[in-house]
Structure formats: structure tokens, C-alpha cells
Amino acid sequence: MMLQAMKGAACALALTLSTTIMTAPASAEFPERPIGVAVSYGAGGATDFQARIVTMVAGNKDMLGQPIYIVNKPGAGGRVGWNWFASEAPKDGYMMSAYNVPHFIAQSIKGSVKYSADSFEPIANWGADPAVVVVGKDSKFNTIQELVEFAKANPGKLTLSGAGLFVGHHIAALQLQKATGTKMAYIPTKGGGAAAMKAVIAGNVLAGVNNLSDAYRALKAGNVKVLGVADLERNTEFLPDVPTLKEAGYDVDNSSVNFRGLMVPKGTPQDVIDKLAATVPKMFGHARVAKRMKAGGSPIKIMSREEVQKMWKERQTYLDELLKGL
């Protein structure tokens, strides 16, 4: 009798355990907690400013369902942050990074960094921000031609601020020097685009090369004049009256246009990459994001993971050739 009771209890226990296993909830899908985004430039610059806007709806249930927070890791034109991201960031999807192209690709070509395009997996692109030439509001230069004539008459005395070495600003400055046959003093500033713009506004330099978005905000505040855009066409949305450098007669193309987006380190699980790649472009395209980006003078260019992979490859080939001559 006792034996039968024990057998019955054992069967009941086995049934209970089996039922529990079958009905236990599956492990929660990614993401289960907030996600960080490393920005390799200081707070207040265009990359930081835009990263905070394009991730603002991440916590919505129809998006990632978890908020995104920003971690600033500025230094050496982005090198500090991207070196950290390539070598030390966790590979679980809970720490993404903002990328800037041509910046990190050009830096990897010139060496002295721990990363290349093969170190990262792109998720999606949110914008394309051309480089522009700016001067302070009280500058004697009112046109790009006047600035170039000064540079020709005073070799090496035209000081230009920019966010770092071999970033879009630097590439535009190098192209302008080559196109005009002049020698200009390019000065990389600590703190990224925000610091470079402050140098122009304060009169610490005669001019600067910066992002259209930073320049637009400074222009609206009455702090600068914008003399030229390093792109193939005028930006009719934000700077319709400012000519391209090509229009002004200088052979400067769109090589310095700053593409921005999000990436993860190589080695991140593919299912996590796929989840982010499917959701992040929708986040970038949200109506609230578009409204805030437009108010801040920030051009939007949303690209899928596959489109970014193609763009990275094309820019790598292009910059390999361009930087040989600069």
C-alpha cells in the first residue's frame, strides 16, 4: 500500500515538473534593459545633438521597448571613443556606437588606430551632414572668394578650426587647399564640432570648417556667416543662399559629407544585429524625430544596414585613393 502511494506521489511530481517546464515562460527577447550609445565626440556637437534626437523614441513599445542613453567618449577626433568601442565594448547589443563616415574610415587608412571598417557591424544610417566653411559674424570675409584671396596673399596665415584630424572637416579643408593652391593652417580642436565652432565665434581662428547642422544653429543665433558648402548641390532646405564650393569655382566634391548612424562591434550575435537592423530605421523615421531634426538644421538620410554596408565599402575605396593625393 505504501509502495503504491510512493509510486503515485512520484508520478504526480514528475507530471508537475513536466507541466512546469512546458509552461515556463521563454527567456525574454532582446532587449531586456536600456541600451547605451557611445558618441566619440563631446556633448553639444552635431553627433551628440543628433544622437539624442534620433534615439528619443527607442523606449516606445512599437520600437525597441527600452530607452537609449548616451555615453560621451571624446578625444583625438573620434579616435579615443572608436578605439575603446573596437577593443573593449561588450558584444551583446547593449552598447552601440554612433559612427561618422568618412571619419573613422579615413583614420583607419592613415593608421595609429585599433579599428577599421571590419571592426564594426553597421545597423542603420540616420543623416548626411555636409561640411561648410564658416567665419565669425564680424569677419571681414563675406564670400568664399574673399577668404581664398586672403589665403593666397598670406600663405599659412589663414587659420581654420575643425573637429579633428582626418574627419570630414579636415578632408574638406585639405581639398579646398588643393583646389585653390593655397596653404592654410588647419587647427584640430579638442571637444569636436562644438569646440571648433566656439573657436570661430570667439575669434580664436579666422575661419572654420564645420557641419552644416552646427553652422545652421550658429547662423540662426546670429553668431556666424556661412560662405560655402562642400557638397555637389546646394542645401535648399537649410542654406538655400549659400553656394557650393564647386559653384564658387573650386574643385571640391562631397567626399567630406558626414554620414552618421549606429553600429555594434564585430562579434555581436546575428539575431541581435537583425533585431536592431529591423527596428532602428523605423525609430529614425518617427515623426517626432523628423520634427526635432528639422528644427535643429540636421539633414536626415535614413539607410538600411545593407545600404550602409554598400556605402562603407564605396567610401573605403574612394578614400583610399583620395588620401593618397592629400
N, C-alpha and C positions, 0 to 999 in steps of 0.2 A: 504493500500500500504506500509505504513511504517512498519506495523506489519510483513508483508511478507518479507520485506527487513531484518528486525531484525532476523526473523527465519532463513533466508538464511545465514546471517552472522554467526549465532550461529552454524549452521550445518557445515559451512566451517571451523570454528575454531575447532570444535570437530574432524573433519576429519584431520585437520592439526596436532592436538595434538596426535591423534591416530597413524598417519603415523610417527610422530617424535618418539614416544615411541617404535614402532615396528622396526624402522630403526636405533635407537640409538645403538652405539657400546656396546657390553657386557663389563663388568669390566675386566681389564687386568688380565691375569693369573699370578700366582706366578712364578718367582719373578719379581717384578716391580722396584726394586732398588738393589744396591750392598748388598752382604751378608758378614757378619763377621764370622770369625772362631777364637774362643778363644783357645789359647795354654797355658797350665798350667805350662810351663817352659820358661826359658829366651831365648832371641834371640841368635842364633848361635848354639844352641844344636840340636841334631838329630831330635827331634819332630818338632821344629820350622823350621829347614832347609828343612825337607821333606814336611811339610805342605805347604810351599810356592811353592814348585815344583809341588805337585800333584793338586794344585788349579790354576795353571798358565793359563789353557785354559778354565776356567769357563765362561769367557765372550764370547766365541765363540757362534755363532748363533745356531750351532748344539749341543751345550751343555746347560748351564743354561741361556746364553744370558745376564748375569750380572757378573761383576767381583767379586772376593772374596778378602777381605782384612783380615790381621792377627792382632789379639789383644793379646799381651802377658800379662799373669796374673800369674807370677811365685811365688813360695813360698811353703815351707814345703813339698817338694817332689811331688807337684801337688795338695795338699790339698786346698790351697788358691783359685786356679782357679776353681776346681771342686765344692768346697763349694759354690762359687759365682754362678756357672752355674746352680747348682741344685736348689738354693733358690731365685736367683734374675734375671737370664737371661730371656728375653722375649720368649714367647712360640708361636712364629709366623713364625719360619723358617728363620728369618733374622739374627739370631745368632746361629751358630752351635759351637761345640767344638771338638777339637781333643781328642780322648780317647787313653789311654795307658793301656793295659792289659798285665801283671797282676796287675799293679799299683793300679788303683782305686778300684778294687775288693778286693785286699789284704788289702788296707787301710780301707775299709768299714768293713772287718772282724775284724780288730784289734780295731775298734771303734774310737771315738773322731772326727768323720766327719759327715756331714749332708747328705751324699749320699750313695747309694748302686746301684747295677745294675738296680733295679726297678725305680730309679730316672731318667733314661735316655732311649731314643729310638735310637738304632743303625741305621745308614744309610748305611755305607759300610766300608770295611777294605782296606787299601792300602799297608800295609807292615808287615813283621815279622822280627824283628831285634834281633839276639841272643846277650846275654851278653858275654863279653870277659874279660880275665884278662890281664892287660897291666902294663908295667913298663917303666920308662924313658929310653931314648936311651943309657945313660951311666950307667945304673943299672948293678950291679954285677950279677944279675939273668938273665940267658939265657934260662932257661927251667922252666916249672911249677914245676917240681920235686925239683929244687934248691930252689925255693921260699917256697915250703911246708916244706922242711928240715929246713930252717931258722925259719919258724913259729913253728915247733916242738921244736927246740932248744932254742927258745926265746919266751915263751908264752906271748901273749898280745903286743908284740913289733912290729909286722908286721902291719903297718898302711895301710889301704885300703880306697881310696876315692870312693864315689858313689853319685848318683843324689838325694838321699833322703832315708827316712825310708819306708820299705815295698814297694819299687819299684822293678823292675826286678833285678837291680844291687844288692840290699840288699838281695833279696832272693837267688841269685847265691852265694853271699858271705856266707850266713848262711849255704847253702847246702855244700859249699866247706869246711867250718869249721867242719861240722858234718861228712863229708866223710873222712876227714883227722885226726879227733880227735884233732884238734888244736884250739887255742884261738887267734883270730885276732882282731885288733882294726878297726872296720868299722867306717868311718867318713863321715856322710852325708854333702854334701856341698850346700851352697846357690847358686842358679843360674843354677841348673840342670846339665846335662851331660857335657856341655861346661866348666863349672867351675870345675867339677870333673876331666876332662881331663887336664885342666890347672894346677891343683894341682900336677898331676903326672909329667907333663912336667917340671914344676918349681922345682921339687924335694921336695915339701912340704910333700909328703907321699912316702912310699916305693913302693907302687903299687896302682892299682885301678881296679875297675870293671866298665866297661862302655859298650856302644852299639858298635856292630860291625861297624856300619856306621861311628861313631865318631872316632873309633880306626883306621879304614881304611884311613881316611883323615889324621890323625896324623902320621900314618905309612908312607904314601906317602910323607909327608913333612919331613920325617926323624927324627921325634921327639920321637917316642916310639918303643918298641918291644912288640909284642903280643904273649903271652905264651900259651893261651888255650881258647877254645870256649865252652860255656855252652849250648851245643845242642847235638842232637843224632847223627848227621853226620857232617863231615867237610863242610865248606863252600867253595866249589870248584871254585866258581866264583870270590870271592874276597880274600880269605885267604886259598888257597889250601895247603900250607905247615904248617899250624897251626893245631895241634891235638885237638880233643875234650877232655874235662876233663875226659870223660869215657875212651877214648883211652889211656890217661895217667895213668889210673888205679884208678880214683876217681869216686865214685858213685854219679854223678851229671847229672840230666837229662835236659829236655828242659822246665822246669817249669818257668824259668825266661825269656824265649823268649818274646820280647816286640812286641805285636800286636798293630798296630796303625791304626786309621780310624777316621771317623766323626760320630757325634751323635747330637741329639737335646734333649731338656728337655721333660720329660713326660708331656703330655697335649698339645703338638703341634698337630694341626689339621691333621687328617689322610690323606687328599688329598695332603697336603704339604709334609708329610712324603713319600707318594707314588711317588710324582714328584721327590723328591731328590733321593729316592732309585732307581728309574729307570734311572736317569741321571748320578749320581756321579760315579758309577763304570766305565762308558764309559769315563768319564773325567780322572779317574786314569789310564785307559788303553791307553791313547793317545800316539802316537809315540814320541812326543816331551817330554812328561813326562818320558817315559821309558828311553830315551837317557840321560836326566839330572839325573835321579835317579841312573843309572848305573855309570855315571861319578863321582857321589858322594859316591859310595860304599854303596848304600842303597838298600837292598833286597826288591823286590816287592812281595806282596802276596795279590791279589785282591779277595775280598769275598763279596758276596751279603748280603743284610740285613738279609735274612733268615739264611745264613751260619754264620753270625756274632752272631745272636741270639743263635744259637746252640753252638757256640764256647764260648760265655759268660757263658752259663749255665754249660757247661763242666768244664770251668776254675773255676767257683764258687764252684762246688762240689770238684774239685781237691784241690783247695787252702784251703778250709775249713779243709780238712784232713791234708794237708801238714803243715799248720801253727800251728796246734796243737803240732806237734813234733819239732817245731823250736822256 
